[in-house]
Structures are given as structure tokens and as C-alpha cells.
Amino acid sequence: MTSTVFVTGATGNIGSLVVDGLLEKGVSVRALVHSEEKAQELRDRGVDVIVGEFTDESALARGLEGADRVFSLTPPNPDQVAQANAITAAANASSSHPHVVRLSVIKSNKSAPTRVSAQHGEIDAVLKESGLPVTFLKPHFFMQNTLFGGESVGDHGAIYHAMGEGKLGMIDVRDVADVAVEVLTGAGHEGKSYTLTGPESISFAQLGVQLGSALGKDVNVVGVPVDQAKSSMAEMGMPEWMIEAFAEYIVAYSNNYGDFFTDDVQNITGKTARTYKEFATDFASAFG
């Protein structure tokens, strides 16, 4: 029986859903957040909140005290390796020696063709060598990333992309969170690595068909050069490192780096992973 789960990145898209799922199961949750502003809502729901940064040794030590499982999530950023390794070091130093469930990415490897996957490969290697009980969750491209194109669908009836004919086994973040909750509260997952995808691998042309079906209207799918995609991201205010990271993924995915899918979501949760059409139906209002 899981007693306390320490969740980092607890207010983000995935972390917040993991907290929700754990609370629904009656699990005691302790969460790391960056500010008091974000802390109070969690406290009101019965979460034990630690305010601090990912590299704050004192905050991590308090968060890990008595915790038997940890959901280690660090958002993409230039300091991600140091942040994630700080969590691993703190867990290893903790007397509870907790089971770490780490959110990684598909094909994480130090020599991966994208900097984000390479970062995760470095982080995963350190965690493997730590001696801690660990489970790796390696999700594919998030369906929620396509919400960036919501305004263009509403205004122009079109979704723009730079991934060519490349196919992706993209996944809804809700399915990622569901898997995380099951692993954090279940048994037999130590030493395992799960590659999390949707139920199919689709191109953006196929995505457009499913999106149009969900919205009840035609959606044009328009291919653009990578440089144009980068310019659009800059106009949206994305930082340069994030633009370059996305661009690397665009090139890789265009060459079918992501053309695969697995049954891991269904095998762990007992439910089929959501299709893109199901995702688009649920988030129809975001597409105008």
C-alpha cells in the first residue's frame, strides 16, 4: 500500500493530473511547487506542499521525508539535467530510499538526434546508476501540443505544420497521467520502462481528417518550411532554446523518428489510449 507520494512539477499539465488521480485514490500527496501563489490551492485540497526549486536540497529533503514513491517530473528547460539529477541525488540520500517513477521521453539516449531526448538520456543514465528502484515512463509527442494551432483552425479552417508526411504515435497527456497514477499506486513496476503512445501512428494529413470530423467541418492541413515554423514560434514568444528544441523534433519526426505505437497504456490502465479524434472532441472549443 502506497503511503505518501512526492510529486515534483505538481502544477503543470501532467503533474496536476497526477495529483488529481492520486487524491481520487485516497493517496497521501506531497507536492513541490515554486511559489506560495501556486501552493494554496493544493493545500486546500489536502496536499502537503513544499515550496522550493528543483535544485533546493532542503526542500527536496523535506519533500522526500517518509515518502515511499516519487513522481520525478522536470519541465523542458536548459537546466533540466541539473534539476532532475538533484531530485535523484536527494532521493538516494533519503532514508526512505523511494521508488522513483520518472517522466522521460521516447527514445531517450545520450546520442539522440534531439537535445531534449539527449538530456533525458543523460538523466535516465544517472538514475539507473543510482541503485534506486525506478520506473521510466517514456511518452510520445503530446496531442495537446497541437492546441498551439487552435487559433488558425478557428480563423482560417487550417492547421499548419512542418512535419511533412512523417507519422507520430502521439498521446493525450491525460493517458500519460493515468499510467503514472497506476504505476505510483500499483506493484510490479520496478525496473520497467514503458513507452507511452496513442493507439495509432498518424500523419498530420490524417490528423486533419480526425480533427475535422470532431469539429464537424473541413480542416485544411498546410505544410510549411521549418524556418517558417520557427518564425511562428518566435512570434508566439517562445524562448530561443525551445524553438530550437522543437525544430530538432520537427526534422526528426519528418523522417518518421516517431512512426510507431505501443499497447503500454492499455496494458497498464486497462483502457485503450485516446485517439486524436477523441482528444479533439474533448477540446473542440480550443479550436474555435
ZADO-1210 file (C-alpha; in nm, 4 decimals, padded with zeros to 6 digits):
<atoms>
<atom x="00.0000" y="00.0000" z="00.0000" code="MET" pos="1"/>
<atom x="00.1435" y="00.3352" z="-00.1025" code="THR" pos="2"/>
<atom x="00.1627" y="00.5728" z="00.1941" code="SER" pos="3"/>
<atom x="00.2980" y="00.9032" z="00.0585" code="THR" pos="4"/>
<atom x="00.3859" y="01.0077" z="-00.2959" code="VAL" pos="5"/>
<atom x="00.6123" y="01.3078" z="-00.3519" code="PHE" pos="6"/>
<atom x="00.5261" y="01.4827" z="-00.6805" code="VAL" pos="7"/>
<atom x="00.7566" y="01.7331" z="-00.8487" code="THR" pos="8"/>
<atom x="00.6234" y="01.9593" z="-01.1222" code="GLY" pos="9"/>
<atom x="00.2890" y="01.9284" z="-00.9467" code="ALA" pos="10"/>
<atom x="00.1154" y="02.2268" z="-01.1068" code="THR" pos="11"/>
<atom x="00.1976" y="02.1556" z="-01.4720" code="GLY" pos="12"/>
<atom x="-00.0191" y="01.9858" z="-01.7332" code="ASN" pos="13"/>
<atom x="00.0790" y="01.6326" z="-01.6337" code="ILE" pos="14"/>
<atom x="00.1770" y="01.6832" z="-01.2708" code="GLY" pos="15"/>
<atom x="-00.1571" y="01.8406" z="-01.1817" code="SER" pos="16"/>
<atom x="-00.3433" y="01.5464" z="-01.3357" code="LEU" pos="17"/>
<atom x="-00.1239" y="01.3024" z="-01.1446" code="VAL" pos="18"/>
<atom x="-00.2053" y="01.4829" z="-00.8205" code="VAL" pos="19"/>
<atom x="-00.5766" y="01.4643" z="-00.9082" code="ASP" pos="20"/>
<atom x="-00.5562" y="01.0915" z="-00.9760" code="GLY" pos="21"/>
<atom x="-00.3662" y="01.0155" z="-00.6577" code="LEU" pos="22"/>
<atom x="-00.6102" y="01.2144" z="-00.4448" code="LEU" pos="23"/>
<atom x="-00.9022" y="01.0298" z="-00.6054" code="GLU" pos="24"/>
<atom x="-00.7406" y="00.7056" z="-00.4927" code="LYS" pos="25"/>
<atom x="-00.7056" y="00.8355" z="-00.1382" code="GLY" pos="26"/>
<atom x="-00.3266" y="00.8530" z="-00.1532" code="VAL" pos="27"/>
<atom x="-00.1371" y="01.0998" z="00.0647" code="SER" pos="28"/>
<atom x="00.0302" y="01.3509" z="-00.1677" code="VAL" pos="29"/>
<atom x="00.3214" y="01.5825" z="-00.1032" code="ARG" pos="30"/>
<atom x="00.3989" y="01.8304" z="-00.3805" code="ALA" pos="31"/>
<atom x="00.6893" y="02.0523" z="-00.4766" code="LEU" pos="32"/>
<atom x="00.5816" y="02.3915" z="-00.6143" code="VAL" pos="33"/>
<atom x="00.7745" y="02.7070" z="-00.6975" code="HIS" pos="34"/>
<atom x="00.5645" y="02.9714" z="-00.5237" code="SER" pos="35"/>
<atom x="00.3169" y="03.0286" z="-00.2440" code="GLU" pos="36"/>
<atom x="00.0721" y="03.1544" z="-00.5046" code="GLU" pos="37"/>
<atom x="00.0501" y="02.8051" z="-00.6525" code="LYS" pos="38"/>
<atom x="00.0654" y="02.6308" z="-00.3170" code="ALA" pos="39"/>
<atom x="-00.2586" y="02.7380" z="-00.1536" code="GLN" pos="40"/>
<atom x="-00.4969" y="02.5694" z="-00.3970" code="GLU" pos="41"/>
<atom x="-00.3193" y="02.2381" z="-00.3379" code="LEU" pos="42"/>
<atom x="-00.3224" y="02.2871" z="00.0395" code="ARG" pos="43"/>
<atom x="-00.6955" y="02.3487" z="00.0246" code="ASP" pos="44"/>
<atom x="-00.7302" y="02.0013" z="-00.1293" code="ARG" pos="45"/>
<atom x="-00.5304" y="01.8322" z="00.1429" code="GLY" pos="46"/>
<atom x="-00.1922" y="01.8219" z="-00.0296" code="VAL" pos="47"/>
<atom x="00.1204" y="01.8688" z="00.1827" code="ASP" pos="48"/>
<atom x="00.3036" y="02.1397" z="-00.0104" code="VAL" pos="49"/>
<atom x="00.6752" y="02.2134" z="-00.0153" code="ILE" pos="50"/>
<atom x="00.7711" y="02.5472" z="-00.1716" code="VAL" pos="51"/>
<atom x="01.1097" y="02.5443" z="-00.3418" code="GLY" pos="52"/>
<atom x="01.3072" y="02.4921" z="-00.6596" code="GLU" pos="53"/>
<atom x="01.4034" y="02.1610" z="-00.8191" code="PHE" pos="54"/>
<atom x="01.7631" y="02.2072" z="-00.7031" code="THR" pos="55"/>
<atom x="01.6749" y="02.3184" z="-00.3482" code="ASP" pos="56"/>
<atom x="01.8333" y="02.0434" z="-00.1354" code="GLU" pos="57"/>
<atom x="01.6428" y="02.1413" z="00.1781" code="SER" pos="58"/>
<atom x="01.3057" y="02.1487" z="00.0014" code="ALA" pos="59"/>
<atom x="01.3719" y="01.8143" z="-00.1656" code="LEU" pos="60"/>
<atom x="01.4782" y="01.6573" z="00.1642" code="ALA" pos="61"/>
<atom x="01.1555" y="01.7736" z="00.3297" code="ARG" pos="62"/>
<atom x="00.9513" y="01.6502" z="00.0374" code="GLY" pos="63"/>
<atom x="01.1119" y="01.3077" z="00.0440" code="LEU" pos="64"/>
<atom x="01.0901" y="01.2554" z="00.4196" code="GLU" pos="65"/>
<atom x="00.8771" y="00.9442" z="00.4703" code="GLY" pos="66"/>
<atom x="00.7763" y="00.9279" z="00.1026" code="ALA" pos="67"/>
<atom x="00.7886" y="00.5779" z="-00.0424" code="ASP" pos="68"/>
<atom x="00.7332" y="00.6830" z="-00.4042" code="ARG" pos="69"/>
<atom x="00.8342" y="00.9835" z="-00.6116" code="VAL" pos="70"/>
<atom x="00.6967" y="01.1166" z="-00.9384" code="PHE" pos="71"/>
<atom x="01.0020" y="01.2884" z="-01.0870" code="SER" pos="72"/>
<atom x="00.8953" y="01.5413" z="-01.3493" code="LEU" pos="73"/>
<atom x="01.1036" y="01.8343" z="-01.4658" code="THR" pos="74"/>
<atom x="00.9741" y="02.0572" z="-01.7463" code="PRO" pos="75"/>
<atom x="01.1855" y="02.1100" z="-02.0588" code="PRO" pos="76"/>
<atom x="01.4375" y="02.3859" z="-01.9934" code="ASN" pos="77"/>
<atom x="01.8126" y="02.4450" z="-02.0314" code="PRO" pos="78"/>
<atom x="01.8744" y="02.3414" z="-01.6674" code="ASP" pos="79"/>
<atom x="01.6699" y="02.0225" z="-01.6826" code="GLN" pos="80"/>
<atom x="01.9635" y="01.7828" z="-01.6362" code="VAL" pos="81"/>
<atom x="02.0817" y="01.9529" z="-01.3177" code="ALA" pos="82"/>
<atom x="01.7262" y="01.9738" z="-01.1833" code="GLN" pos="83"/>
<atom x="01.6396" y="01.6089" z="-01.2447" code="ALA" pos="84"/>
<atom x="01.9742" y="01.4875" z="-01.1144" code="ASN" pos="85"/>
<atom x="01.9189" y="01.6901" z="-00.7966" code="ALA" pos="86"/>
<atom x="01.5935" y="01.5001" z="-00.7405" code="ILE" pos="87"/>
<atom x="01.7742" y="01.1692" z="-00.7953" code="THR" pos="88"/>
<atom x="02.0538" y="01.2651" z="-00.5555" code="ALA" pos="89"/>
<atom x="01.8059" y="01.3724" z="-00.2878" code="ALA" pos="90"/>
<atom x="01.6068" y="01.0509" z="-00.3257" code="ALA" pos="91"/>
<atom x="01.9242" y="00.8457" z="-00.2979" code="ASN" pos="92"/>
<atom x="02.0221" y="01.0320" z="00.0177" code="ALA" pos="93"/>
<atom x="01.6772" y="00.9883" z="00.1715" code="SER" pos="94"/>
<atom x="01.6324" y="00.7257" z="00.4404" code="SER" pos="95"/>
<atom x="01.3119" y="00.6114" z="00.2685" code="SER" pos="96"/>
<atom x="01.5055" y="00.5104" z="-00.0492" code="HIS" pos="97"/>
<atom x="01.1843" y="00.5605" z="-00.2514" code="PRO" pos="98"/>
<atom x="01.0683" y="00.4054" z="-00.5762" code="HIS" pos="99"/>
<atom x="01.1187" y="00.6767" z="-00.8396" code="VAL" pos="100"/>
<atom x="00.8732" y="00.6968" z="-01.1290" code="VAL" pos="101"/>
<atom x="01.0403" y="00.9251" z="-01.3776" code="ARG" pos="102"/>
<atom x="00.8779" y="01.1041" z="-01.6695" code="LEU" pos="103"/>
<atom x="01.1249" y="01.0737" z="-01.9569" code="SER" pos="104"/>
<atom x="01.0624" y="01.0797" z="-02.3345" code="VAL" pos="105"/>
<atom x="01.0553" y="00.8306" z="-02.6197" code="ILE" pos="106"/>
<atom x="01.3944" y="00.7063" z="-02.7375" code="LYS" pos="107"/>
<atom x="01.5817" y="00.8874" z="-02.4599" code="SER" pos="108"/>
<atom x="01.9507" y="00.8398" z="-02.5269" code="ASN" pos="109"/>
<atom x="02.2631" y="01.0481" z="-02.4791" code="LYS" pos="110"/>
<atom x="02.3255" y="01.0301" z="-02.8544" code="SER" pos="111"/>
<atom x="01.9649" y="01.1032" z="-02.9608" code="ALA" pos="112"/>
<atom x="01.9141" y="01.3419" z="-03.2561" code="PRO" pos="113"/>
<atom x="01.7264" y="01.5957" z="-03.0436" code="THR" pos="114"/>
<atom x="01.8660" y="01.7831" z="-02.7460" code="ARG" pos="115"/>
<atom x="01.5630" y="01.7080" z="-02.5294" code="VAL" pos="116"/>
<atom x="01.5901" y="01.3328" z="-02.5861" code="SER" pos="117"/>
<atom x="01.9654" y="01.3532" z="-02.5247" code="ALA" pos="118"/>
<atom x="01.9072" y="01.5424" z="-02.1992" code="GLN" pos="119"/>
<atom x="01.6640" y="01.2776" z="-02.0853" code="HIS" pos="120"/>
<atom x="01.9097" y="01.0062" z="-02.1839" code="GLY" pos="121"/>
<atom x="02.1700" y="01.1633" z="-01.9572" code="GLU" pos="122"/>
<atom x="01.9218" y="01.1968" z="-01.6721" code="ILE" pos="123"/>
<atom x="01.7954" y="00.8404" z="-01.7115" code="ASP" pos="124"/>
<atom x="02.1504" y="00.7024" z="-01.7064" code="ALA" pos="125"/>
<atom x="02.2245" y="00.8741" z="-01.3747" code="VAL" pos="126"/>
<atom x="01.9024" y="00.7411" z="-01.2251" code="LEU" pos="127"/>
<atom x="01.9743" y="00.3868" z="-01.3443" code="LYS" pos="128"/>
<atom x="02.3166" y="00.4018" z="-01.1807" code="GLU" pos="129"/>
<atom x="02.1771" y="00.5350" z="-00.8514" code="SER" pos="130"/>
<atom x="02.0599" y="00.1976" z="-00.7264" code="GLY" pos="131"/>
<atom x="01.7124" y="00.3326" z="-00.6541" code="LEU" pos="132"/>
<atom x="01.4069" y="00.1303" z="-00.7567" code="PRO" pos="133"/>
<atom x="01.2900" y="00.3060" z="-01.0719" code="VAL" pos="134"/>
<atom x="01.0270" y="00.3005" z="-01.3445" code="THR" pos="135"/>
<atom x="01.0681" y="00.5044" z="-01.6614" code="PHE" pos="136"/>
<atom x="00.7645" y="00.6473" z="-01.8405" code="LEU" pos="137"/>
<atom x="00.8556" y="00.7499" z="-02.1948" code="LYS" pos="138"/>
<atom x="00.5684" y="00.9355" z="-02.3619" code="PRO" pos="139"/>
<atom x="00.5477" y="01.0312" z="-02.7284" code="HIS" pos="140"/>
<atom x="00.4561" y="01.3716" z="-02.8748" code="PHE" pos="141"/>
<atom x="00.1637" y="01.5187" z="-02.6802" code="PHE" pos="142"/>
<atom x="-00.1664" y="01.5727" z="-02.8604" code="MET" pos="143"/>
<atom x="-00.2023" y="01.8884" z="-02.6518" code="GLN" pos="144"/>
<atom x="00.0883" y="02.0403" z="-02.8482" code="ASN" pos="145"/>
<atom x="-00.1480" y="02.0770" z="-03.1443" code="THR" pos="146"/>
<atom x="-00.3563" y="02.3234" z="-02.9438" code="LEU" pos="147"/>
<atom x="-00.0973" y="02.5832" z="-03.0465" code="PHE" pos="148"/>
<atom x="-00.2713" y="02.5705" z="-03.3853" code="GLY" pos="149"/>
<atom x="-00.6173" y="02.6201" z="-03.2414" code="GLY" pos="150"/>
<atom x="-00.6494" y="02.9848" z="-03.3421" code="GLU" pos="151"/>
<atom x="-00.5616" y="02.9156" z="-03.7063" code="SER" pos="152"/>
<atom x="-00.8213" y="02.6391" z="-03.7213" code="VAL" pos="153"/>
<atom x="-01.0833" y="02.8764" z="-03.5869" code="GLY" pos="154"/>
<atom x="-00.9830" y="03.1733" z="-03.8026" code="ASP" pos="155"/>
<atom x="-00.8795" y="03.0059" z="-04.1271" code="HIS" pos="156"/>
<atom x="-01.0058" y="02.6488" z="-04.1084" code="GLY" pos="157"/>
<atom x="-00.6466" y="02.5296" z="-04.1396" code="ALA" pos="158"/>
<atom x="-00.3738" y="02.3730" z="-03.9316" code="ILE" pos="159"/>
<atom x="-00.0138" y="02.4483" z="-04.0268" code="TYR" pos="160"/>
<atom x="00.2777" y="02.2125" z="-03.9658" code="HIS" pos="161"/>
<atom x="00.6321" y="02.1407" z="-04.0825" code="ALA" pos="162"/>
<atom x="00.6485" y="01.7646" z="-04.0317" code="MET" pos="163"/>
<atom x="00.5918" y="01.6587" z="-04.3904" code="GLY" pos="164"/>
<atom x="00.4496" y="01.3080" z="-04.4260" code="GLU" pos="165"/>
<atom x="00.6045" y="01.1890" z="-04.1007" code="GLY" pos="166"/>
<atom x="00.3769" y="00.9844" z="-03.8767" code="LYS" pos="167"/>
<atom x="00.3521" y="01.0063" z="-03.4982" code="LEU" pos="168"/>
<atom x="00.2128" y="00.7798" z="-03.2281" code="GLY" pos="169"/>
<atom x="00.1053" y="01.0919" z="-03.0384" code="MET" pos="170"/>
<atom x="-00.0564" y="01.0634" z="-02.6957" code="ILE" pos="171"/>
<atom x="-00.3031" y="01.2589" z="-02.4826" code="ASP" pos="172"/>
<atom x="-00.1381" y="01.3832" z="-02.1617" code="VAL" pos="173"/>
<atom x="-00.4393" y="01.2516" z="-01.9712" code="ARG" pos="174"/>
<atom x="-00.3338" y="00.8999" z="-02.0667" code="ASP" pos="175"/>
<atom x="00.0207" y="00.9716" z="-01.9509" code="VAL" pos="176"/>
<atom x="-00.1124" y="01.0839" z="-01.6137" code="ALA" pos="177"/>
<atom x="-00.3395" y="00.7795" z="-01.5854" code="ASP" pos="178"/>
<atom x="-00.0410" y="00.5500" z="-01.6379" code="VAL" pos="179"/>
<atom x="00.1650" y="00.7425" z="-01.3842" code="ALA" pos="180"/>
<atom x="-00.1057" y="00.7079" z="-01.1200" code="VAL" pos="181"/>
<atom x="-00.1361" y="00.3340" z="-01.1802" code="GLU" pos="182"/>
<atom x="00.2399" y="00.2847" z="-01.1566" code="VAL" pos="183"/>
<atom x="00.2685" y="00.5035" z="-00.8464" code="LEU" pos="184"/>
<atom x="-00.0023" y="00.3085" z="-00.6659" code="THR" pos="185"/>
<atom x="00.0489" y="-00.0403" z="-00.8073" code="GLY" pos="186"/>
<atom x="00.3046" y="-00.3171" z="-00.7711" code="ALA" pos="187"/>
<atom x="00.5484" y="-00.4903" z="-01.0019" code="GLY" pos="188"/>
<atom x="00.6687" y="-00.1886" z="-01.1978" code="HIS" pos="189"/>
<atom x="01.0182" y="-00.1534" z="-01.0522" code="GLU" pos="190"/>
<atom x="01.2893" y="-00.1870" z="-01.3135" code="GLY" pos="191"/>
<atom x="01.0427" y="-00.1408" z="-01.6001" code="LYS" pos="192"/>
<atom x="01.0393" y="00.1112" z="-01.8844" code="SER" pos="193"/>
<atom x="00.7117" y="00.1931" z="-02.0589" code="TYR" pos="194"/>
<atom x="00.6841" y="00.3653" z="-02.3966" code="THR" pos="195"/>
<atom x="00.3556" y="00.5552" z="-02.3946" code="LEU" pos="196"/>
<atom x="00.1750" y="00.6343" z="-02.7197" code="THR" pos="197"/>
<atom x="-00.1701" y="00.6704" z="-02.8619" code="GLY" pos="198"/>
<atom x="-00.3445" y="00.3723" z="-03.0260" code="PRO" pos="199"/>
<atom x="-00.2156" y="00.4542" z="-03.3750" code="GLU" pos="200"/>
<atom x="00.0551" y="00.6370" z="-03.5650" code="SER" pos="201"/>
<atom x="-00.0833" y="00.9142" z="-03.7859" code="ILE" pos="202"/>
<atom x="00.0413" y="01.1837" z="-04.0205" code="SER" pos="203"/>
<atom x="-00.0741" y="01.5439" z="-03.9948" code="PHE" pos="204"/>
<atom x="-00.2913" y="01.4840" z="-04.3004" code="ALA" pos="205"/>
<atom x="-00.4706" y="01.2078" z="-04.1088" code="GLN" pos="206"/>
<atom x="-00.4808" y="01.4276" z="-03.8005" code="LEU" pos="207"/>
<atom x="-00.6616" y="01.6921" z="-04.0044" code="GLY" pos="208"/>
<atom x="-00.9283" y="01.4412" z="-04.1064" code="VAL" pos="209"/>
<atom x="-00.9859" y="01.3370" z="-03.7448" code="GLN" pos="210"/>
<atom x="-00.9890" y="01.6989" z="-03.6298" code="LEU" pos="211"/>
<atom x="-01.2407" y="01.7938" z="-03.8979" code="GLY" pos="212"/>
<atom x="-01.4621" y="01.5013" z="-03.8026" code="SER" pos="213"/>
<atom x="-01.4535" y="01.6065" z="-03.4379" code="ALA" pos="214"/>
<atom x="-01.5348" y="01.9690" z="-03.5223" code="LEU" pos="215"/>
<atom x="-01.7902" y="01.8914" z="-03.7905" code="GLY" pos="216"/>
<atom x="-01.6148" y="02.0949" z="-04.0585" code="LYS" pos="217"/>
<atom x="-01.3353" y="02.0634" z="-04.3117" code="ASP" pos="218"/>
<atom x="-00.9876" y="02.1395" z="-04.1831" code="VAL" pos="219"/>
<atom x="-00.7141" y="02.2090" z="-04.4355" code="ASN" pos="220"/>
<atom x="-00.3689" y="02.0780" z="-04.3485" code="VAL" pos="221"/>
<atom x="-00.0974" y="02.3093" z="-04.4781" code="VAL" pos="222"/>
<atom x="00.2696" y="02.2146" z="-04.4840" code="GLY" pos="223"/>
<atom x="00.5231" y="02.4913" z="-04.4208" code="VAL" pos="224"/>
<atom x="00.9062" y="02.5057" z="-04.4160" code="PRO" pos="225"/>
<atom x="01.0839" y="02.4553" z="-04.0846" code="VAL" pos="226"/>
<atom x="01.2116" y="02.8147" z="-04.0888" code="ASP" pos="227"/>
<atom x="00.8549" y="02.9442" z="-04.1180" code="GLN" pos="228"/>
<atom x="00.7512" y="02.7258" z="-03.8260" code="ALA" pos="229"/>
<atom x="01.0396" y="02.8671" z="-03.6212" code="LYS" pos="230"/>
<atom x="00.9355" y="03.2230" z="-03.7081" code="SER" pos="231"/>
<atom x="00.5795" y="03.1482" z="-03.5969" code="SER" pos="232"/>
<atom x="00.7056" y="03.0113" z="-03.2667" code="MET" pos="233"/>
<atom x="00.9148" y="03.3243" z="-03.2148" code="ALA" pos="234"/>
<atom x="00.6081" y="03.5410" z="-03.2797" code="GLU" pos="235"/>
<atom x="00.4290" y="03.3422" z="-03.0085" code="MET" pos="236"/>
<atom x="00.7010" y="03.4456" z="-02.7642" code="GLY" pos="237"/>
<atom x="00.8743" y="03.1102" z="-02.7263" code="MET" pos="238"/>
<atom x="01.2317" y="03.1322" z="-02.5952" code="PRO" pos="239"/>
<atom x="01.5093" y="03.0545" z="-02.8423" code="GLU" pos="240"/>
<atom x="01.6127" y="02.7261" z="-02.6768" code="TRP" pos="241"/>
<atom x="01.2550" y="02.5964" z="-02.7012" code="MET" pos="242"/>
<atom x="01.2262" y="02.6982" z="-03.0670" code="ILE" pos="243"/>
<atom x="01.5464" y="02.5114" z="-03.1496" code="GLU" pos="244"/>
<atom x="01.4344" y="02.2084" z="-02.9488" code="ALA" pos="245"/>
<atom x="01.1025" y="02.1966" z="-03.1357" code="PHE" pos="246"/>
<atom x="01.2827" y="02.2412" z="-03.4677" code="ALA" pos="247"/>
<atom x="01.5032" y="01.9400" z="-03.3966" code="GLU" pos="248"/>
<atom x="01.1959" y="01.7306" z="-03.3256" code="TYR" pos="249"/>
<atom x="01.0263" y="01.8572" z="-03.6422" code="ILE" pos="250"/>
<atom x="01.3198" y="01.7394" z="-03.8537" code="VAL" pos="251"/>
<atom x="01.3336" y="01.4034" z="-03.6751" code="ALA" pos="252"/>
<atom x="00.9585" y="01.3450" z="-03.6956" code="TYR" pos="253"/>
<atom x="00.9583" y="01.4411" z="-04.0648" code="SER" pos="254"/>
<atom x="01.1864" y="01.1414" z="-04.1135" code="ASN" pos="255"/>
<atom x="00.9485" y="00.9100" z="-03.9224" code="ASN" pos="256"/>
<atom x="01.1504" y="00.9121" z="-03.5988" code="TYR" pos="257"/>
<atom x="00.8138" y="00.8841" z="-03.4233" code="GLY" pos="258"/>
<atom x="00.6318" y="00.6396" z="-03.6526" code="ASP" pos="259"/>
<atom x="00.5351" y="00.3716" z="-03.4014" code="PHE" pos="260"/>
<atom x="00.2833" y="00.2947" z="-03.1282" code="PHE" pos="261"/>
<atom x="00.2583" y="00.0541" z="-02.8354" code="THR" pos="262"/>
<atom x="-00.0060" y="-00.1064" z="-02.6148" code="ASP" pos="263"/>
<atom x="00.1580" y="00.0015" z="-02.2886" code="ASP" pos="264"/>
<atom x="-00.1209" y="00.2438" z="-02.1926" code="VAL" pos="265"/>
<atom x="-00.3869" y="-00.0249" z="-02.2265" code="GLN" pos="266"/>
<atom x="-00.1719" y="-00.2897" z="-02.0596" code="ASN" pos="267"/>
<atom x="-00.1194" y="-00.0721" z="-01.7526" code="ILE" pos="268"/>
<atom x="-00.4525" y="00.1091" z="-01.7187" code="THR" pos="269"/>
<atom x="-00.6864" y="-00.1457" z="-01.8745" code="GLY" pos="270"/>
<atom x="-00.8184" y="00.1287" z="-02.1054" code="LYS" pos="271"/>
<atom x="-00.7397" y="00.1946" z="-02.4701" code="THR" pos="272"/>
<atom x="-00.5407" y="00.5136" z="-02.5195" code="ALA" pos="273"/>
<atom x="-00.7423" y="00.8049" z="-02.6585" code="ARG" pos="274"/>
<atom x="-00.7433" y="00.8639" z="-03.0328" code="THR" pos="275"/>
<atom x="-00.6737" y="01.2076" z="-03.1729" code="TYR" pos="276"/>
<atom x="-01.0411" y="01.2398" z="-03.2672" code="LYS" pos="277"/>
<atom x="-01.1415" y="01.1752" z="-02.9045" code="GLU" pos="278"/>
<atom x="-00.8904" y="01.4351" z="-02.7900" code="PHE" pos="279"/>
<atom x="-01.0147" y="01.6883" z="-03.0470" code="ALA" pos="280"/>
<atom x="-01.3770" y="01.6273" z="-02.9486" code="THR" pos="281"/>
<atom x="-01.2976" y="01.6969" z="-02.5836" code="ASP" pos="282"/>
<atom x="-01.1010" y="02.0126" z="-02.6687" code="PHE" pos="283"/>
<atom x="-01.3189" y="02.1336" z="-02.9576" code="ALA" pos="284"/>
<atom x="-01.3662" y="02.4775" z="-02.8020" code="SER" pos="285"/>
<atom x="-00.9901" y="02.5392" z="-02.8219" code="ALA" pos="286"/>
<atom x="-01.0064" y="02.5050" z="-03.1998" code="PHE" pos="287"/>
<atom x="-01.2545" y="02.7861" z="-03.2444" code="GLY" pos="288"/>
</atoms>
